[in-house]
Amino acid sequence: MGDFKLTTIEEFEEATNRLLETGAKVGADSWQLRVKNQTPHCKFGEQGICCRICSMGPCRITKKSPRGICGCDAHGIAGRNFLRFTAGGAATHSDHGREICHTLHTVSPDGNYKVKDSEKLRRIAKEWGVETEGKDIYELAHELSEMALLEYGKPFGVQRWLKRAPEHTQKLWHEAGIEPRAIDREVSTAMHMTHMGNSSKPEALVRQSLRAGMSDGWGGSMCGTEFSDVMFGTPKPVDTEANLGVMKEDEVNIIVHGHDPSLSEMICEYAEDPEMIQLAKSLGANGINVAGVCCTSNEVAMRRGIPMAGNFLQQENVVLTGACEAIVVDVQCIFPALGPLSKCFHTKFITTSPIAQMPDSDFILFEAETAGENAKKIVRAAVENFANRKKELVHIPQLKQKATVGYSVEAIIKTLDTVANSQIDVTGTTKPLVDCITSGVIRGAVAMVGCNNPRVRPDSAHIELMKKLIKNDIIVVLSGCSAQAAARAGLMDKRAKDLCGAGLKRVCELADIPPVLHMGSCVDISRMMVLASQLAKDAGVNISQLPLVGCAPEWMSEKAVSIGNYVVATGIDTFLGVEPQVSGSDQMVHWLTEGIRDWVEAAYTVELDIEKLGDAMIARIEEKRVALGI
């Protein structure tokens, strides 16, 4: 127990610098170099006051020219850009969910995909008013997949999942006019509203931004999360390892990267195929090692214990080790730079989705119907590539930490049941956590999410904030790249309880949990909304009254803005460490940081100083405690 220590940011950077030396030898490009070449960034773009929505422009707002050619001002331009940004994110996450729903339609007892959590499927059916009595589980899966797919384009009504929220929250959404209708309709409405000659009123553009974000978190993302659980199993705590040291010098290393678990699940399946393992051994390898990058990594880590090599800004590093036989990608957050970079090594860069086609890659179309044979083809290509490895270029940084991952809402409630008094307490609720918060043993919770962004020293904001929060008895739930930052540093090792305040440390010991809980990939932020709803119901308060805040200290993508919008719309104050591109409009800044509070009882706070960002979150949590009188 005494030998536990976190891996520091300096150690992360030292490892990266050593890998960049290898890159320099083979003439490889790097994101660090590209950042230098792109700096300074365009100030008009940063402030959101450049418009290229029609070809009369592009127009940009200055003191000399305060309006674009059509007459739109800085507020309308920044608002339209923000809404389009949100629509991009909502479309992306929701399309991921749609793919999962389509895959669910292919499940069969002897097919590539099966139903692994039939209990959850029946629970969703009951929630949606579908009769389950006497129905074959696969017949039920197909029925629910069709109903879920209809959520994307239904002509009337709002999203089915909204009923999971407390009545008060549902009422707020209705009164604010932000209940998402069909998922695709909100994206389409956003694009229509921002076409030349339509909305230029910030209030209207912000309202639709919340609605589009909601169509993701309480629509498409929730479909993605719930039906992934049905097919691949609902996550429960599992031990794994994280950081580049999970790659193995004497084995075939296959890196899965992206977001859709349908592909990575199959790759993992065939990496365990005795025929493939035998082939690897015949070529001089000791076996096949699968590790993950980005959210695909979160998906397979929490369901299979597959090790996590790194997050978003680590994706080039796995290739720079010289020991990556194949980096196999599906969709989202994939650097086109991986193509030219892989050419500097023996690595195969394999793309699999029509949504993410890139130059300098081997394209192997991956579809549910042919998933098995194509996964085997990909694994075989990687194994056969082991023979082409250049030993003189191989260097795997020996950084590695233990991590316990896989805290779905179901797993959290099951864990809480272990500390409930079975004689007097009702099990299957979040009540033990509510009691810990009410008594002050835990001061509150932070849902930390989001990407890495070179504007912030990579991972430092995540890790420093987590350390500060747990020291102050605030439990942290994580998803996406922030979760991997925690795992790589060692904060998901149960021994990290020693870094906590006395209250949280005691809770970690009693419940046998790490102080930061891995809830999954970025679509799984929908789990956090379900958890917040459950906590509010069990505590008998509104979501906005809970001592709970959201935080995205290193966000960078359109998806992150969509997420931020649905987290805020759910009543959770959200703190950002990177500025949204709206600063050129004081009206947009007002609406996002103050105005929307009148609609949803929450708003954004932007603070670029990470120390101050942490202080602001703690202050907000304590303010909420005072208001509740706890």
For each residue, the residues with C-beta under 8 A, 3 or more apart:
1: 4 495
2:
3:
4: 1 490 493 495 496 498
5: 490
6: 401 463 489 490 491 496 499
7: 11 12 243 399 401 488 489 490
8: 11 12 489
9: 12 13 457 459 460 463
10: 13 14
11: 7 8 14 15 399
12: 7 8 9 15 16 399 458 459 488
13: 9 10 16 17
14: 10 11 17 18
15: 11 12 18 19 244 317 397 399
16: 12 13 19 20 317
17: 13 14 20 21
18: 14 15 21 22 395 397
19: 15 16 22 23 317 320 321 395 397
20: 16 17 23 24 30 32 320
21: 17 18 24 25
22: 18 19 25 26 28 320 321 322 393 395
23: 19 20 26 28 29 30 316 320 341 344
24: 20 21 27 28
25: 21 22 393
26: 22 23 344 345 393
27: 24 344
28: 22 23 24 320 340 341 344 345
29: 23 33 34 337 340 341
30: 20 23 33 34 316
31: 34 35 313 316 335 337 454
32: 20 35 36 454
33: 29 30 36 37
34: 29 30 31 37 38 337
35: 31 32 38 39 454
36: 32 33 39
37: 33 34
38: 34 35 41
39: 35 36
40: 43
41: 38 45 46
42: 45 46 50
43: 40 46 47
44: 47 49 50 60 61 584
45: 41 42 48 50 581
46: 41 42 43 579 581 583
47: 43 44 78 581 582 583 584 585
48: 45 77 78 81 82 580 581 582 583 584 585 588
49: 44 60 61 74 77 78 584 585
50: 42 44 45 58 59 60 61 77 81
51: 57 58 59 60 68 72 77 80 81
52: 57 58
53: 57 80 194 195 196
54: 57 70 196
55:
56: 59 68 69 70 196
57: 51 52 53 54 68 69
58: 50 51 52
59: 50 51 56 65 68 69 72 77
60: 44 49 50 51 65
61: 44 49 50 65 66 67 68 73 74 77 584
62: 65 66
63: 66
64:
65: 59 60 61 62
66: 61 62 63 73 74
67: 61 71 72 73
68: 51 56 57 59 61 71 72 73 77
69: 56 57 59
70: 54 56 196 197
71: 67 68
72: 51 59 67 68 76 77 80 200
73: 61 66 67 68 76 77 200
74: 49 61 66 77 78 584 585
75: 78 79 200 202 585 587 588
76: 72 73 79 80 199 200 201 202 205
77: 48 49 50 51 59 61 68 72 73 74 80 81 200 584 585
78: 47 48 49 74 75 81 82 202 581 582 584 585 588
79: 75 76 82 83 199 200 201 202 204 205 206 582 585 587 588
80: 51 53 72 76 77 83 84 193 194 199 200 205
81: 48 50 51 77 78 84 85 581 582
82: 48 78 79 85 86 205 206 209 561 580 581 582 588
83: 79 80 86 87 190 193 194 205 206 208 209 212
84: 80 81 87 88 190 191 194
85: 81 82 88 89 558 561 581
86: 82 83 89 90 190 209 212 213 558 561 562 565
87: 83 84 90 91 186 187 190 191 194 212
88: 84 85 91 92 558 559 562
89: 85 86 92 93 213 216 557 558 559 560 561 562 563
90: 86 87 93 94 183 186 187 190 212 213 215 216 220 562
91: 87 88 94 95 187
92: 88 89 95 96 331 332 558 559 562
93: 89 90 96 97 216 220 221 224 522 523 559 562 563
94: 90 91 97 98 152 183 184 187 215 216 219 220 221 223 224
95: 91 92 98 99 220 355
96: 92 93 99 100 220 221 224 259 260 331 332 523
97: 93 94 100 101 148 183 219 220 221 222 223 224 225 227 523
98: 94 95 101 102 149 152 220 223
99: 95 96 102 103 224 260 262
100: 96 97 103 104 223 224 227 228 231 260 261 262
101: 97 98 104 105 145 148 149 223 227
102: 98 99 105 106 145 149 368
103: 99 100 106 107 113 227 231 262 368
104: 100 101 107 113 141 142 144 145 148 227 230 231
105: 101 102 141 142 145 146 149
106: 102 103 111 112 113 368 369
107: 103 104 111 113 114 115 138 141 142 231
108: 111 113 114 138
109: 114 138
110:
111: 106 107 108 114
112: 106 266 368 369 371 372
113: 103 104 106 107 108 231 262 368 371
114: 107 108 109 111 231
115: 107 118 121 137 138 141 230 231
116: 230 231 232 233
117: 120 121 229 230 233 234
118: 115 121 122 137 230
119: 122 123
120: 117 123 124 226 229 230 234 410
121: 115 117 118 124 125 137 140 141 144 230
122: 118 119 125 126 132 140
123: 119 120 126 127
124: 120 121 127 128 144 226 230
125: 121 122 128 130 131 132 140 143 144
126: 122 123 129 130 132
127: 123 124 160 163 164
128: 124 125 144 147 160
129: 126
130: 125 126 140 143 144 147
131: 125 135
132: 122 125 126 135 140
133:
134:
135: 131 132 139 140 143
136: 139 140
137: 115 118 121 140 141
138: 107 108 109 115 141 142
139: 135 136 142 143
140: 121 122 125 130 132 135 136 137 143 144
141: 104 105 107 115 121 137 138 144 145 230
142: 104 105 107 138 139 145 146
143: 125 130 135 139 140 146 147
144: 104 121 124 125 128 130 140 141 147 148 227
145: 101 102 104 105 141 142 148 149 227
146: 105 142 143 149 150
147: 128 130 143 144 150 151 160
148: 97 101 104 144 145 151 223 227
149: 98 101 102 105 145 146 152
150: 146 147 153 154
151: 147 148 154 159 160 182 183 219 223
152: 94 98 149 182 183 184 220
153: 150 182 183 184 185
154: 150 151 157 181 182
155: 182
156: 181
157: 154 181
158: 162 179 180 181
159: 151 162 179 180 181 183 214 215 218 219
160: 127 128 147 151 163
161: 164 218 219 222 223
162: 158 159 165 170 173 179 180 218
163: 127 160 170
164: 127 161 218 529 530 533
165: 162 169 170 173 218 529 533 543 570
166: 169 170 533 536 537 542 543
167: 170 171
168: 171 172 542 543
169: 165 166 172 173 533 536 542 543 570 571
170: 162 163 165 166 167 173 174 179
171: 167 168 174 175
172: 168 169 175 176 571 599 600 601
173: 162 165 169 170 176 178 179 214 569 600
174: 170 171 177 179
175: 171 172 599
176: 172 173 207 210 599 600
177: 174 207 211
178: 173 207 210 211 214 569 599 600
179: 158 159 162 170 173 174 211 214
180: 158 159 162 183 186 211 212 214 215 218 219
181: 154 156 157 158 159 185 186 215
182: 151 152 153 154 155 185 186 215
183: 90 94 97 151 152 153 159 180 186 187 215 216 219 220
184: 94 152 153 187 188
185: 153 181 182 188 189 215
186: 87 90 180 181 182 183 189 190 208 211 212 214 215 219
187: 87 90 91 94 183 184 190 191 212 215
188: 184 185 191 192
189: 185 186 192 193 208 211 212
190: 83 84 86 87 90 186 187 193 194 208 209 212
191: 84 87 187 188 194 195
192: 188 189 195 198
193: 80 83 189 190 198 199 204 205 208
194: 53 80 83 84 87 190 191 198 199 205
195: 53 191 192 198
196: 53 54 56 70
197: 70
198: 192 193 194 195
199: 76 79 80 193 194 204 205 208
200: 72 73 75 76 77 79 80 205
201: 76 79 204 205
202: 75 76 78 79 205 206 585 587 588 591
203: 206 207 591 595
204: 79 193 199 201 207 208
205: 76 79 80 82 83 193 194 199 200 201 202 208 209
206: 79 82 83 202 203 209 210 588 591 592 595 596
207: 176 177 178 203 204 210 211 599
208: 83 186 189 190 193 199 204 205 211 212
209: 82 83 86 190 205 206 212 213 561 565
210: 176 178 206 207 213 214 565 566 568 569 596 599 600
211: 177 178 179 180 186 189 207 208 214 215
212: 83 86 87 90 180 186 187 189 190 208 209 215 216 562 565
213: 86 89 90 209 210 216 217 561 562 563 564 565 566 569
214: 159 173 178 179 180 186 210 211 217 218 219 565 566 569
215: 90 94 159 180 181 182 183 185 186 187 211 212 218 219 220
216: 89 90 93 94 183 212 213 219 220 221 559 562 563 566
217: 213 214 221 222 525 526 529 562 563 566 567 569 570
218: 159 161 162 164 165 180 214 215 222 526 529 566 570
219: 94 97 151 159 161 180 183 186 214 215 216 222 223
220: 90 93 94 95 96 97 98 152 183 215 216 223 224
221: 93 94 96 97 216 217 224 225 523 524 525 526
222: 97 161 217 218 219 225 226 526 529 530
223: 94 97 98 100 101 148 151 161 219 220 226 227
224: 93 94 96 97 99 100 220 221 227 228 523 526
225: 97 221 222 228 229 520 523 524 526 527
226: 120 124 222 223 229 230 526
227: 97 100 101 103 104 144 145 148 223 224 230 231
228: 100 224 225 231 232 261 299 523
229: 117 120 225 226 232 233 234 235 408
230: 104 115 116 117 118 120 121 124 141 226 227
231: 100 103 104 107 113 114 115 116 227 228
232: 116 228 229 261 265 299 303
233: 116 117 229 303
234: 117 120 229 408 410 411
235: 229 238 302 303 405 406 407 408 411 520
236: 406 408 410 411 414
237: 404 405 406 407 411 415 513
238: 235 301 302 303 304 305 404 405 406
239: 305 402 403 404
240: 301 305 306 307 308 402 403 404 405 487
241: 245 246 307 308 400 401 402 403
242: 246 307 308 309 400 401 403 484 487 488 492
243: 7 246 308 309 310 397 399 400 401 487 488
244: 15 247 309 310 314 317 318 321 396 397 399 400
245: 241 396 397 398 399 400
246: 241 242 243 289 291 307 308 309 400
247: 244 253 289 291 309 318 321 323 324 396
248: 251 253 286 289 323 396
249: 323 394 396
250: 285 286
251: 248 280 285 286 287 288 289
252: 280 285 287 288 289 325 382 383 385 386
253: 247 248 289 291 318 321 323 324 325
254: 267 271 288 289 290 291 325 326 328 379 382
255: 290 291 292 293 309 318 324 326 327 328
256: 263 264 267 268 290 291 292 293 296 297 300 306 328 329
257: 292 293 294 296 297 315 327 328 329 330 334
258: 263 264 294 295 296 329 330 331 332 333 334 353 356
259: 96 294 295 296 299 330 331 332 333 521 522 523
260: 96 99 100 263 264 296 330 331 353
261: 100 228 232 264 265 296 299 300 303 521
262: 99 100 103 113 265 266 330 366 368 371
263: 256 258 260 266 267 296 328 330 352 353 366 371 375
264: 256 258 260 261 267 268 292 296 299 300 306 328 330
265: 232 261 262 268 269 299 300 303 304
266: 112 262 263 269 270 366 371 372 374 375
267: 254 256 263 264 270 271 290 328 375 378 379
268: 256 264 265 271 272 290 300 304 306
269: 265 266 272 273 372 375
270: 266 267 273 276 372 375 376 378 379
271: 254 267 268 276 288 289 290 379
272: 268 269 276 277 288
273: 269 270 276 277 376 379
274: 277 278
275: 278 279
276: 270 271 272 273 279 280 288 376 379 380 383
277: 272 273 274 280 281 287 288
278: 274 275 281 282
279: 275 276 282 283 380 383 384
280: 251 252 276 277 283 285 286 287 288 383 386
281: 277 278 284 285 286 287
282: 278 279
283: 279 280 383 384 386 387
284: 281 386 387
285: 250 251 252 280 281 288 383 386
286: 248 250 251 280 281
287: 251 252 277 280 281
288: 251 252 254 271 272 276 277 280 285 379 382 383
289: 246 247 248 251 252 253 254 271 307
290: 254 255 256 267 268 271 300 306
291: 246 247 253 254 255 256 297 306 307 308 309 318
292: 255 256 257 264 296 297 298 299 300 301 306 307 308 309
293: 255 256 257 296 297 308 309 310 311 312 314 315 318 327
294: 257 258 259 297 298 311 312 315 332 333 481 484
295: 258 259 298 299 332 333 480 481 521 522 523
296: 256 257 258 259 260 261 263 264 292 293 299 300 330 521
297: 256 257 291 292 293 294 300 301 306 308 309 310 311 484
298: 292 294 295 301 302 308 405 479 480 483 484 518 520 521 524
299: 228 232 259 261 264 265 292 295 296 302 303 520 521
300: 256 261 264 265 268 290 292 296 297 303 304 306
301: 238 240 292 297 298 304 305 306 307 308 403 405 406 487 518
302: 235 238 298 299 405 406 408 518 520
303: 232 233 235 238 261 265 299 300 406
304: 238 265 268 300 301
305: 238 239 240 301
306: 240 256 264 268 290 291 292 297 300 301
307: 240 241 242 246 289 291 292 301
308: 240 241 242 243 246 291 292 293 297 298 301 403 405 484 487 488
309: 242 243 244 246 247 255 291 292 293 297 314 318
310: 243 244 293 297 313 314 315 317 318 484 488
311: 293 294 297 314 451 452 459 480 481 484 485 488
312: 293 294 315 333 451 452 481 556
313: 31 310 316 452 454 458 459
314: 244 293 309 310 311 317 318
315: 257 293 294 310 312 318 319 327 334 335 338
316: 23 30 31 313 319 320 335 337 338 341
317: 15 16 19 244 310 314 320 321
318: 244 247 253 255 291 293 309 310 314 315 321 324 327
319: 315 316 324 327 338 341 342 345 347
320: 19 20 22 23 28 316 317 341 345
321: 19 22 244 247 253 317 318 324 394 395 396 397
322: 22 345 346 389 390 393 394 395
323: 247 248 249 253 389 394 396
324: 247 253 255 318 319 321 327 345 347
325: 252 253 254 346 347 348 382 383 385 386 389
326: 254 255 347 348 349 350 378 381 382 385
327: 255 257 293 315 318 319 324 338 342 347 348 349 350
328: 254 255 256 257 263 264 267 350 352 378 382
329: 256 257 258 334 338 349 350 351 352 353 356
330: 257 258 259 260 262 263 264 296 352 353 356 366
331: 92 96 258 259 260 334 353 355 356
332: 92 96 258 259 294 295 356 557 559
333: 258 259 294 295 312 451 557
334: 257 258 315 329 331 338 351 356 358
335: 31 315 316 338
336: 339 358 359
337: 29 31 34 316 340 341
338: 315 316 319 327 329 334 335 341 342 349 358 361
339: 336 342 343 349 358 359 360 361
340: 28 29 337 343 344 360
341: 23 28 29 316 319 320 337 338 344 345 347 349
342: 319 327 338 339 345 347 348 349 360 361
343: 339 340 360
344: 23 26 27 28 340 341
345: 26 28 319 320 322 324 341 342 390 393
346: 322 325 385 388 389 390
347: 319 324 325 326 327 341 342 385
348: 325 326 327 342 362 381 382 385
349: 326 327 329 338 339 341 342 358 360 361 362
350: 326 327 328 329 361 362 363 364 378 381
351: 329 334 356 357 358 361 362 363 364
352: 263 328 329 330 363 364 365 366 374 378
353: 258 260 263 329 330 331 356 357 366
354: 357 365
355: 95 331
356: 258 329 330 331 332 334 351 353
357: 351 353 354 361 363
358: 334 336 338 339 349 351 361
359: 336 339
360: 339 340 342 343 349
361: 338 339 342 349 350 351 357 358
362: 348 349 350 351 381
363: 350 351 352 357
364: 350 351 352 374 377 378
365: 352 354 374
366: 262 263 266 330 352 353 370 371 374 375
367: 370 371 374
368: 102 103 106 112 113 262 371
369: 106 112
370: 366 367 373 374
371: 112 113 262 263 266 366 367 368 374 375
372: 112 266 269 270 375 376
373: 370 376 377
374: 266 352 364 365 366 367 370 371 377 378
375: 263 266 267 269 270 366 371 372 378 379
376: 270 273 276 372 373 379 380
377: 364 373 374 380 381
378: 267 270 326 328 350 352 364 374 375 381 382
379: 254 267 270 271 273 276 288 375 376 382 383
380: 276 279 376 377 383 384
381: 326 348 350 362 377 378 384 385
382: 252 254 288 325 326 328 348 378 379 385 386
383: 252 276 279 280 283 285 288 325 379 380 386
384: 279 283 380 381 387
385: 252 325 326 346 347 348 381 382 388 389
386: 252 280 283 284 285 325 382 383 389
387: 283 284 384
388: 346 385
389: 322 323 325 346 385 386 394
390: 322 345 346 393 394
391: 394
392:
393: 22 25 26 322 345 390
394: 249 321 322 323 389 390 391
395: 18 19 22 321 322
396: 244 245 247 248 249 321 323
397: 15 18 19 243 244 245 321
398: 245
399: 7 11 12 15 243 244 245 488
400: 241 242 243 244 245 246
401: 6 7 241 242 243 487 488 489 490 492 493
402: 239 240 241 490 492 493
403: 239 240 241 242 301 308 486 487 490 492 493 514 518
404: 237 238 239 240 492 493 494 513 514 518
405: 235 237 238 240 298 301 302 308 483 487 492 518
406: 235 236 237 238 301 302 303 411 518 520
407: 235 237 411 412 415 477 513 517 518 519
408: 229 234 235 236 302 411 412 519 520 524 527
409: 412 413 527 530 531 534
410: 120 234 236 413 414
411: 234 235 236 237 406 407 408 414 415
412: 407 408 409 415 416 430 433 517 531
413: 409 410 416 417 428 429 430 534
414: 236 410 411 417 418
415: 237 407 411 412 418 419 511 512 513
416: 412 413 419 420 429 430 431 432 433 511
417: 413 414 420 427 428 432
418: 414 415 511 512
419: 415 416 432 510 511
420: 416 417 425 426 427 431 432
421: 424 425
422: 425 427
423:
424: 421
425: 420 421 422 431 432
426: 420 429 431
427: 417 420 422
428: 413 417
429: 413 416 426 534 538
430: 412 413 416 433 434 531 534 535 538
431: 416 420 425 426 434 435 538
432: 416 417 419 420 425 435 436
433: 412 416 430 436 437 442 535
434: 430 431 437 438 535 538 539
435: 431 432 438 439
436: 432 433 439 441 442 503 507
437: 433 434 440 441 442 443 444 445 539 547 630
438: 434 435 539 630
439: 435 436 630
440: 437 443 503 625 630
441: 436 437 473 503 504 506 507
442: 433 436 437 445 473 474 475 503 504 507
443: 437 440 472 473 474 503 547 618 621 622 625
444: 437 474 475 546 547 548 549 621 622 624 625
445: 437 442 474 475 476 477 546 547 548
446: 465 469 474 475 476 477 548 549 550 551 617 621
447: 476 477 478 479 525 528 532 548 549 550 551 567 572
448: 462 465 466 476 477 478 482 516 550 551 552 553
449: 478 479 480 482 522 525 528 550 551 552 555 560 563 567
450: 480 481 482 522 551 552 553 554 555 556 560 563
451: 311 312 333 480 481 552 554 555 556 557 560
452: 311 312 313 456 458 459 481 485 554 556
453: 456 458 554 555 556 578
454: 31 32 35 313 458
455: 556 578
456: 452 453 460 461 553 554 577 578 610
457: 9 460 461
458: 12 313 452 453 454 554
459: 9 12 311 313 452 462 463 485 488 489 554
460: 9 456 457 463 464 610
461: 456 457 464 465 553 554 577 610 613
462: 448 459 465 466 481 482 485 486 553 554
463: 6 9 459 460 466 467 485 486 489 491
464: 460 461 467 468 610 611 614
465: 446 448 461 462 468 469 551 553 610 613 614 617
466: 448 462 463 469 470 476 486 491 516
467: 463 464 470 471 491 499
468: 464 465 471 472 611 614 618
469: 446 465 466 472 474 476 614 617 618
470: 466 467 473 474 475 476 491 496 499 500 501 504 515 516
471: 467 468 499 500 501
472: 443 468 469 501 618
473: 441 442 443 470 500 501 502 503 504
474: 442 443 444 445 446 469 470 504 617 618 621
475: 442 444 445 446 470 504 507 515 516 517
476: 445 446 447 448 466 469 470 486 515 516 517
477: 407 445 446 447 448 516 517 519 528 531
478: 447 448 449 482 483 486 516 517 518 519
479: 298 447 449 482 483 518 519 520 521 522 524 525 527 528
480: 295 298 311 449 450 451 483 484 521 522 525
481: 294 295 311 312 450 451 452 462 484 485 522 554
482: 448 449 450 462 478 479 485 486 552 553 554
483: 298 405 478 479 480 486 487 492 518 519 520
484: 242 294 297 298 308 310 311 480 481 487 488
485: 311 452 459 462 463 481 482 488 489
486: 403 462 463 466 476 478 482 483 489 491 492 516 518
487: 240 242 243 301 308 401 403 405 483 484 490 491 492 518
488: 7 12 242 243 308 310 311 399 401 459 484 485
489: 6 7 8 401 459 463 485 486
490: 4 5 6 7 401 402 403 487 493 496
491: 6 463 466 467 470 486 487 496 499 514 515 516
492: 242 401 402 403 404 405 483 486 487 496 514 516 518
493: 4 401 402 403 404 490 496 514
494: 404 497 508 512 513 514
495: 1 4 498
496: 4 6 470 490 491 492 493 499 500 514 515 516
497: 494 500 504 505 508 509 514 515
498: 4 495 505
499: 6 467 470 471 491 496 515
500: 470 471 473 496 497 503 504 505 508 515
501: 470 471 472 473 504 505
502: 473 505 506
503: 436 440 441 442 443 473 500 506 507
504: 441 442 470 473 474 475 497 500 501 507 508 515
505: 497 498 500 501 502 508 509 515
506: 441 502 503 509 510
507: 436 441 442 475 503 504 510 511 513
508: 494 497 500 504 505 511 512 513 514 515
509: 497 505 506 512
510: 419 506 507
511: 415 416 418 419 507 508
512: 415 418 494 508 509
513: 237 404 407 415 494 507 508 517
514: 403 404 491 492 493 494 496 497 508 517
515: 470 475 476 491 496 497 499 500 504 505 508
516: 448 466 470 475 476 477 478 486 491 492 496
517: 407 412 475 476 477 478 513 514
518: 298 301 302 403 404 405 406 407 478 479 483 486 487 492
519: 407 408 477 478 479 483 524 525 527 528 531
520: 225 235 298 299 302 406 408 479 483 523 524 527
521: 259 261 295 296 298 299 479 480 524
522: 93 259 295 449 450 479 480 481 525 559 560 563
523: 93 96 97 221 224 225 228 259 295 520 526
524: 221 225 298 408 479 519 520 521 527 528
525: 217 221 447 449 479 480 519 522 528 529 563 566 567
526: 217 218 221 222 224 225 226 523 529 530
527: 225 408 409 479 519 520 524 530 531
528: 447 449 477 479 519 524 525 531 532 550 567
529: 164 165 217 218 222 525 526 532 533 566 567 570
530: 164 222 409 526 527 533 534
531: 409 412 430 477 519 527 528 534 535
532: 447 528 529 535 536 543 546 548 570 571 572
533: 164 165 166 169 529 530 536 537 543 570
534: 409 413 429 430 530 531 537 538
535: 430 433 434 531 532 538 539 543 546 548
536: 166 169 532 533 539 541 542 543 545 546
537: 166 533 534 540
538: 429 430 431 434 534 535
539: 434 437 438 535 536 546
540: 537
541: 536 545 546 628
542: 166 168 169 536 545 546 571 601
543: 165 166 168 169 532 533 535 536 546 548 570 571 572 601
544: 571 572 573 600 601 602
545: 536 541 542 624 627 628
546: 444 445 532 535 536 539 541 542 543 572 624
547: 437 443 444 445 621 622 624 625 628 630
548: 444 445 446 447 532 535 543 572 621 624
549: 444 446 447 572 573 574 575 617 620 621
550: 446 447 448 449 528 564 567 568 572 573 574 575
551: 446 447 448 449 450 465 574 575 576 577 613 617
552: 448 449 450 451 482 555 560 563 564 574 575 576 577 578
553: 448 450 456 461 462 465 482 575 576 577 578 610 613
554: 450 451 452 453 456 458 459 461 462 481 482 577 578
555: 449 450 451 453 552 560 561 564 576 577 578
556: 312 450 451 452 453 455 560 578
557: 89 332 333 451 560 561
558: 85 86 88 89 92 561 562
559: 88 89 92 93 216 332 522 562 563
560: 89 449 450 451 522 552 555 556 557 563 564
561: 82 85 86 89 209 213 555 557 558 564 565 580
562: 86 88 89 90 92 93 212 213 216 217 558 559 565 566
563: 89 93 213 216 217 449 450 522 525 552 559 560 566 567
564: 213 550 552 555 560 561 567 568 574 576 604
565: 86 209 210 212 213 214 561 562 568 569
566: 210 213 214 216 217 218 525 529 562 563 569 570
567: 217 447 449 525 528 529 550 563 564 570 572 574
568: 210 550 564 565 571 572 573 574 596 600 602 603 604
569: 173 178 210 213 214 217 565 566 600 602
570: 165 169 217 218 529 532 533 543 566 567 600 602
571: 169 172 532 542 543 544 568 600 601 602
572: 447 532 543 544 546 548 549 550 567 568 602
573: 544 549 550 568 602 603 604 605 620
574: 549 550 551 552 564 567 568 602 603 604 605
575: 549 550 551 552 553 604 605 606 607 613 616 617 620
576: 551 552 553 555 564 579 580 604 605 606 607
577: 456 461 551 552 553 554 555 607 608 610 613
578: 453 455 456 552 553 554 555 556 608
579: 46 576 583 606 608
580: 48 82 561 576 583 592 604 606
581: 45 46 47 48 78 81 82 85
582: 47 48 78 79 81 82 585 588 589 592
583: 46 47 48 579 580 589
584: 44 47 48 49 61 74 77 78
585: 47 48 49 74 75 77 78 79 202 582 588 589
586: 589 590
587: 75 79 202 590 591
588: 48 75 78 79 82 202 206 582 585 591 592
589: 582 583 585 586 592 593
590: 586 587 593 594 595
591: 202 203 206 587 588 594 595 596
592: 206 580 582 588 589 595 596 603 604
593: 589 590 603 604 605 606
594: 590 591 597 603
595: 203 206 590 591 592 598 599 603
596: 206 210 568 591 592 599 600 602 603
597: 594 600 601 602 603
598: 595
599: 172 175 176 178 207 210 595 596
600: 172 173 176 178 210 544 568 569 570 571 596 597 603
601: 172 542 543 544 571 597
602: 544 568 569 570 571 572 573 574 596 597
603: 568 573 574 592 593 594 595 596 597 600
604: 564 568 573 574 575 576 580 592 593
605: 573 574 575 576 593 616 620
606: 575 576 579 580 593
607: 575 576 577 612 613 616
608: 577 578 579 613
609: 612 613
610: 456 460 461 464 465 553 577 613 614
611: 464 468 614 615
612: 607 609 615 616
613: 461 465 551 553 575 577 607 608 609 610 616 617
614: 464 465 468 469 610 611 617 618
615: 611 612 618 619
616: 575 605 607 612 613 619 620
617: 446 465 469 474 549 551 575 613 614 620 621
618: 443 468 469 472 474 614 615 621 622
619: 615 616 622 623
620: 549 573 575 605 616 617 623 624
621: 443 444 446 474 547 548 549 617 618 624 625
622: 443 444 547 618 619 625 626
623: 619 620 626 627
624: 444 545 546 547 548 620 621 627 628
625: 440 443 444 547 621 622 628 630
626: 622 623 629
627: 545 623 624
628: 541 545 547 624 625
629: 626
630: 437 438 439 440 547 625
